[in-house]
Amino acid sequence: KGVQLTYHYRNVAEERREVLVRRVKELIERAGFRVGLAHHAIESKPPIFWDKGRAVMFILHHQFGKDWPRRVQPIYIGDDVTDEDAMLAIKGLGISFRILDSSSLSSTSTSTSSTSADFILPSSECVLPILQWVGDIMDPEAGSRDQSGNLEQKSSAELEKISDN
């Protein structure tokens, strides 16, 4: 993430959070930084416009060249409100997944209707099957292996089922 400070308050008692969060925001702004909100965290962002969306586009452009959209389809998986910029940046150019488990829904204002992601995953446990499925598409002869070492293929319908849970 480069040079920045992030104040995590996940383990702060609920009754103390509001005062501490307000104080941290004041300190960040007084130092000339922008305040960024994350899951039980406050980020100090430099006074330049840079976010995960711009970072993804920078990486794609510099890694694959100006014509990357014709040759590369990125996959982005994130579990935080700070990932929304990247999901929005690749909209129509790639595929994005937002992990929205019950704890992130209850502790942030994010709902399933307010994400820019193409698909919603109910937990981080869904990430591995999706990556295995992508690997199978890229190398069909390899296939995914189950715990016994047997080949196990995931269909599109199975992935939709994982995403719907």
Rosetta blueprint (number, residue, H / E / L):
1 K L
2 G L
3 V L
4 Q L
5 L E
6 T E
7 Y E
8 H E
9 Y L
10 R L
11 N L
12 V L
13 A L
14 E H
15 E H
16 R H
17 R H
18 E H
19 V H
20 L H
21 V H
22 R H
23 R H
24 V H
25 K H
26 E H
27 L H
28 I H
29 E H
30 R H
31 A L
32 G L
33 F L
34 R E
35 V E
36 G E
37 L E
38 A E
39 H L
40 H L
41 A E
42 I E
43 E E
44 S E
45 K E
46 P L
47 P L
48 I L
49 F L
50 W L
51 D L
52 K H
53 G H
54 R H
55 A H
56 V H
57 M H
58 F H
59 I H
60 L H
61 H H
62 H H
63 Q H
64 F H
65 G L
66 K L
67 D L
68 W H
69 P H
70 R H
71 R H
72 V L
73 Q L
74 P L
75 I E
76 Y E
77 I E
78 G E
79 D L
80 D L
81 V H
82 T H
83 D H
84 E H
85 D H
86 A H
87 M H
88 L H
89 A H
90 I L
91 K E
92 G L
93 L L
94 G E
95 I E
96 S E
97 F E
98 R E
99 I E
100 L L
101 D L
102 S H
103 S H
104 S H
105 L H
106 S H
107 S H
108 T L
109 S L
110 T L
111 S L
112 T H
113 S H
114 S H
115 T L
116 S L
117 A L
118 D L
119 F E
120 I E
121 L E
122 P L
123 S L
124 S H
125 E H
126 C H
127 V H
128 L H
129 P H
130 I H
131 L H
132 Q H
133 W H
134 V H
135 G H
136 D H
137 I H
138 M H
139 D L
140 P L
141 E L
142 A L
143 G L
144 S E
145 R E
146 D L
147 Q L
148 S L
149 G L
150 N L
151 L E
152 E E
153 Q L
154 K L
155 S L
156 S H
157 A H
158 E H
159 L H
160 E H
161 K H
162 I H
163 S H
164 D H
165 N L
